[in-house]
Amino acid sequence: MRNLVDILDFTTKEIDELVAVAKDMIESPEKYAHACDGKILGTLFFEPSTRTRLSFTSAMMSLGGNVLGFSEAASSSVAKGETLSDTIRMVSVYADIIAMRHPKEGAPIVASRVATVPVINAGDGGHFHPTQTLTDLLTISRKKGRFDNLTVGICGDLKYGRTVHSLIAAMSRYENVKFVLIAPEELKLPDYVKEEFLTGKTYVETDNLENAIAELDILYMTRIQAERFTDPTQYERLKDVYILDAAKLKSAKADLSIMHPLPRVNEIAVDVDDDPRADYFVQAENGRYIRMALIMMLLKTKGINDVRYKGEENAELECVNPHCISHTERGLKKLFVGDTCVYCDQHAARK
């Protein structure tokens, strides 16, 4: 059984195939109208979502399938104290494939270990968001026609931005990609992401969007996420640190692609919306088609074993990430590869 927990679960060849199928779906949606007749998608959203949840629903219905699920944890038995593992075992009986969003990092790994149907990670805390990355890659392919030889600027919340982490993981596998990481000191890209994906790659870090914009082929704007901050005063201080407007785009390339995973707050002014370089609404539309292609692929793929999520128990280590699923899931084995937590990819500390 095949799952999508991390964008690196797919090879670049598989991503190319998914993008090609999604493009065909855009051109000829009627060819796929009955591809998933009789199949059921379970959408388990323990965190709020608009685009991701609705695009999964739209994707499955466009393939002829049906959808069941919930849109908040309070609507599930988790509110009564049920573990994630038990919820997934139960839903596996009712659905043929599961798409899950969860606030705890590593939750999709827990789900994939107990599910009897494919599991898709629709976002786990500040960790990863691989289906958004597939959406981003389809958008880049349609706009640029390639994934290599690009300068990619990523601006805003690079610390907690799961879309950022997944996009860097994906794009780091292509030749001659330069990353320009634009963030204030408090929201810089975590070291564990840099160590895993950017070692030996070309990247620069800056806090100045205006100085960086001229060289970019892609500008990926992100929202400063209030829900990730424990200190409200820090959020208030940082929330409007970057605002892209028409004036700042005067020095940008004519073929720049402006992207955003949405929702936006103030980080892209509305006067950018009519600029032909603004691709974020098309990007949201692309999410429906790439998720259609993904659902089809996972329902057809058999015999895959998620070996990369195996690890060893170590009584001397403890994950120091307070957002990791290992701290809240009852009965969960705390697994490590070396001194790295299997669930959230962060370094552990000795007790």
N, C-alpha and C positions, 0 to 999 in steps of 0.2 A: 504494500500500500504506500502511496506517495503522499507526502505532506509538503506544504510550503510554510516554513517557520522563519527562514532567513533567505534573503535574495540569493545567497551563495549556494543554496540547495539546488539551484538551476545552473547548468553550464551556459556559457555565452551562446553556444549553438542552440540550446533549448530556448533561450530568450529570443534569439533571432526567429525561431520557428513560431513562437507565441506572437511576436510582433507581426509576422507575415500573416498569420491566421486572423488576427485582430483587424488588420488593414483590409483583408478580404471581407470580413464581417461588416465593416463600414461601407464597402462598395456594394455588397450583395447580402443584406441581412436575411432575406427570405430563404436563402440556402440553409440557414441554421435554425429556422423557426421551430423545428421539431427534434432537434439534436438531443434534448434531454427530456423527452416525453416520459412521464411516469417517475421521474427522479425528484427528490426533495432536498432542498438546501436548508440547513439549520443555521440561522443567524443569531449568535449569542453575543450580545453587546453589553458588557458589564460597565462600559463607559459611554457617554453620549457620543452620537455620530449623526451626521446628516448625509454627506456625500458618500462615504464608504458604505454605510448600511443600505442606503437607497440604491446605490449603484449595484451592489450585490443582488438586491432584490430584483431590480430591473434586468440585470444580466441573466439570472436564472429564468425569469418569466419570458424573456426574449428567446430563450432556448427551448421553451415549451414546458419547463419544469415548474414546481411549486415551492413555496417558501413557508417555513414556520420559525418561530423564535421569539426573542424578547429584546427590548431596546434599553433596558436599564437593570442593574443588579437587583433592585427592589422588587422587580417583577418575577424573580426567580426564587428557587428554594435556597439560594445562597443567603438570602435575608433571614432564613430560618437556621442557618448554621451549616448547610450542606457544603462539603468540600468541592473544589473545582473538579477533581478526579471523578467524584460520584456524578456530578452534573453531566460531564462528558460521556461517561458510560451510559447514562440514561438516554441522552440525546442521540447517541450512536444507534440506538434501537429504533428511533423514529425517523432518522434522516440518512441520506446517502452520502452526504458531504457536509462539513461544518466550516463556517467562517466565524471567527471569534475575535473580539476586541476585549482586552483586559487591562486594568491599571497596573498590575504587577508584572515586572520584567521577568521573562522566562516562563510565563503562564502557558504559552503555546507549546513549549517543550513538554510540560506536564500533560497537557491535553493530548499531544501526539503519541505519548507513551501508553495511554490507556484507551484511546479511541479505536474503534473497529471500522471506521470510515476515514477518508482523508480529512485532514485539518488544515485550514488556511489561517495564517496569522493576519488579522486585520488591524494590528497595532497592539504592542504590549508595552505600556508605560512609556518611558523615554528611550526604549531599546531599539526596536526595529518596526518597520512598516513596509514589508516587501511588495504588497500589491499596489501601494502608492508608487513605489519605485518602478514597477512594471508600467504603470500609467505614465510616469515621467519618461521612461525609455521610449514608449510608443510616441509620445509627444516630440521628443528629441529626434527620433527617426523620421517622423512626418515633416518636421521643420528643417532639419539639417541633412538628413539622408545618411547619417553616419554616427558612430559613437566614439571614434578616434579623432585625434588631431583637433581637440577642442579645449578652450579655456573656460572653465566652469566656475563662476562666482556663486558662493552660497552665503547668504546674508541673514543675520538675525540671531535666533536662538539655536546655536550649534551644540549646546550642552545637553539640553533635554529634547531636542528635535529628532524624533525617531525617523522621520522622513529623510532628514539630513544624513543620519548614520547609514541608512539603507542605500541611499543614492551614492554616497561615497564608496561604499562596499562594491556596488555594481560597476560604477564608472572607473574604479581603480584597476579593473581587469583589462582595460583597453589601452592601446598604444598612444603615447604622446598626449595624454590628458593632463592638463595643469589645473590645479585647484587653487582658487583664491578664497580664503576663509575669512569672512568679514563679520566680526562680532566684538562686543565689548569684553573686557577682561573677565567679567563674571560669567559670561555665557560662551566662552571659547570651547572648541571641540575637545571632548575628553581625551586624555592621554591614551586610554585603552583603544579608542577608535583609531587614533593616529598610529599607534604601534601595530595594530592588526592590519590596517588597510593602506597606510600611506608611507610605510617604511620603504625607502628607495624610490619613492614617487616625487614628482615635482609639486610643491605647494608653498604658498606664502600665507602668513597670517597678518591681518591688519584690522584696525577699527574704523577705517575711513572708506566709506562707500564711494564718495565723489572721486577720490584719487584712483580707485580701482576700476571704475565702470568702463573706461575707454577701451580696455584690452579684452573685455569679456565677449565670448560667443553666446553664453547662456548666463542669465542672472536668475538665481533661484532664491526668491524672497521667502521668509518664514515669519510667522507670528511669534511674538514674545508671549509665552503661554502662562497665563495667570495661575492655572490649575497646577503647575509644576513647582510653584514657589512656596516655601514655608514661611517666608518673611514678606508680608504684603507691602511693606515700605520699599523693599528692594524692587519689587515688580513695578510699583508706581514710578520709581526713579528711572527704570529701564524701558518701560513699555513703548515709548515713542522715540527711542534712540535712533531708529532708522525709518525714514519716510521717503519712499521713492515717488517723485512727482515729475511732471513734464520738463521742468527746468533741469533736473539732474540728468535727463536723458539726452540733452543736447550734444554731449560729448560721446555718446554711445554709438556703437556700430549700427549701420542701417539695417543689418540682418540679425541684430541681437534677438534672442528669444527670452522673453520675460515670463518666468514661471512662478507658480505659488501653489502649494498643496491645498490651500483654503481650509478653513475660513480665514479671511483677512479681517483685520480691525482697522488700524490706521497706517500700516506699513506700506501700502500702495494707495496713492491718492486716486480718486475717481477720475481725475483728468488724464490718467494713463490708459483708462479702459478702451478708448477709441484709437489708441496708437496701434498701428499694424503689427508692432513687435510684441504686443500683449497677447500671450498665449494661454493664460490661466483658465479661462472659461472653456476653451477647446480642450485643454488638459483635463478638466473635470469630465467632459463628455467622453474623452478617450478612456476614462476609467471604466465605463460600462463595457466597452468592447474588449479591453484586455482582460477583464474579469470573466467575460463570456468565454474567451479562449482558454483561460486558466481552468475554469470549471470543467470544460470539455476534456482538457488534457488530464486532469487529475482523476476524473471518473473512468478514463480509459487506461490509466497506467497501473500496472500490477507489479508486485515482486520487489519493491524498493524497501530497503531497510535503513532507517535513519541512524547509521553507525556513528555519525559525527556527534550525536547527542549522548553517547555513552560516556561514563566517567567512573571514578572510583570514590568510595567513601573515605574520608580522612577525619578522624575524631579530633585531630589537632588543629584543623582549620575551620574558620567561620567566615562566611560572606559578610563583607562590611557594608554592602549596598542596602540601605533600609527599604528600598523599593523592590527588592528581589522576592520572588514567589516563595523562596526557600524559608522565609521567616514566618509565613502565614499559613501555608498549606499543611494541614495535619497529616502526619504519617509519611511525609515526603522525605526520601533519602537525599541527604545533602552531598552532592557529587561534585568532584573537582577533576580537572585535567591539569596536573602540576599544581600550581597555586591559583588557578583560575576557576571561578565558579562556572559550572556547566550551564546554568540557567540564565545568568545575566552578563557573562563574559568579563566580569570585573575581578580584580585581584582580591584574594582572600587574605585574612590575617590569622596569625597563630593565636590560639586562645591563651 
